[in-house]
Amino acid sequence: MTDPLATTTADTPPDRLAVNPSSPYYDERALERGVGVRFKGVEKTNVEEYCVSEGWVRLSAGKTLDRAGNPMTVKLKGTVEPYFRDLSGT
């Protein structure tokens, strides 16, 4: 049986990742390593969740919170390029 988190130890970030610990796509090891996201060729720092295979990101919409205290997000479709910051030299 393979380790489901083995992708975080490779040089490729997971296909889907979320920063919210209650999400099933939350991966603490990948987040500790530092994942950066380029969306449509532009570096984004407010990404809450992304999915490479489906081609979308969820970006926080300012400092607005929902009634559960989570950031309000907008979902945008386009080319998603995640990378590990320790490999990019930034």
GIDAGI-V304627 format. One record per pair of residues at least 12 apart in sequence whose C-alpha atoms are under 10 Angstrom apart, sorted by the first residue. I is the first residue (numbers start at 1). GAP is how many residues later the second one is. D is the distance in whole Angstrom. If there is no record, write none. Layout:
i = (I:I)
gap = (GAP:GAP)
d = (D:D)
This chain:
i = (5:5:5:5:7:8:8:8:8:8:8:8:9:9:9:10:10:11:11:11:11:12:12:12:12:12:12:13:13:13:13:13:13:13:13:13:13:13:13:14:14:14:14:14:14:14:14:15:15:15:15:15:15:15:15:15:16:16:16:16:16:16:16:16:16:16:17:17:17:17:17:17:17:17:17:17:17:18:18:18:18:18:18:18:18:19:19:19:19:19:20:20:20:20:23:25:25:25:26:30:31:33:33:33:33:34:34:34:34:34:35:35:35:35:35:35:36:36:36:36:36:36:36:36:37:37:37:37:37:37:37:37:37:38:38:38:38:38:38:39:39:39:39:39:39:39:39:39:39:40:40:40:40:40:40:41:41:41:41:42:42:42:43:43:44:44:45:45:46:46:46:46:46:46:47:47:47:47:47:47:48:48:48:48:48:48:49:49:50:50:50:50:50:50:51:51:51:51:51:52:52:52:52:52:53:53:54:54:54:54:55:55:55:55:55:55:56:56:56:56:56:56:57:57:57:57:57:57:57:57:58:58:58:58:58:58:59:59:59:59:59:59:60:60:60:60:61:61:61)
gap = (22:23:24:25:23:19:20:21:22:23:25:76:20:21:24:20:74:72:73:75:76:18:23:70:71:72:75:17:18:20:21:22:23:24:39:68:69:70:71:13:16:21:36:37:38:68:69:35:36:37:38:39:40:65:66:67:33:34:35:36:37:38:39:40:41:66:13:14:18:30:31:32:33:34:35:40:65:13:29:30:31:32:33:39:40:12:28:29:30:31:28:29:50:51:26:24:25:26:23:54:53:51:52:53:54:49:50:51:52:53:47:48:49:50:51:52:45:46:47:48:49:50:52:54:12:13:20:43:44:45:46:47:48:19:41:42:43:44:45:16:17:18:37:38:39:40:41:42:43:15:37:38:39:40:41:37:38:39:40:37:38:39:38:39:13:15:14:15:12:13:14:15:16:27:12:13:14:26:27:28:12:23:24:25:26:27:24:26:25:26:27:30:31:32:26:28:29:30:31:26:27:28:29:30:26:27:23:24:25:26:21:22:23:24:25:26:19:20:21:22:23:24:16:17:18:19:20:21:22:23:14:15:16:17:18:19:12:13:14:15:16:17:12:13:14:15:12:13:14)
d = (8:10:8:9:9:8:9:7:5:9:8:9:8:8:9:10:10:8:7:10:8:10:10:8:7:7:10:7:10:10:10:7:9:10:10:9:6:6:6:9:8:10:10:9:9:8:9:8:6:5:7:9:10:10:10:8:7:6:4:6:8:9:10:10:10:9:9:9:9:10:8:6:6:7:9:10:10:9:8:6:4:7:9:10:9:8:8:6:6:10:7:8:9:10:9:8:9:10:9:8:9:7:7:7:10:8:6:5:7:10:7:6:5:6:9:10:8:6:5:6:6:10:9:9:10:8:9:7:6:4:6:9:9:10:8:6:5:6:8:9:8:8:9:9:7:6:5:6:8:10:9:6:5:7:8:10:8:8:8:10:10:9:9:10:10:8:9:10:9:6:6:8:9:10:5:6:10:9:10:10:6:8:10:8:10:10:9:9:9:10:10:8:9:9:10:10:7:9:9:9:8:5:7:8:9:9:8:9:9:9:9:6:5:6:6:9:7:5:4:6:7:7:9:8:6:6:7:8:9:7:9:6:5:4:6:9:9:8:5:5:7:8:6:4:7:9:5:6:10)
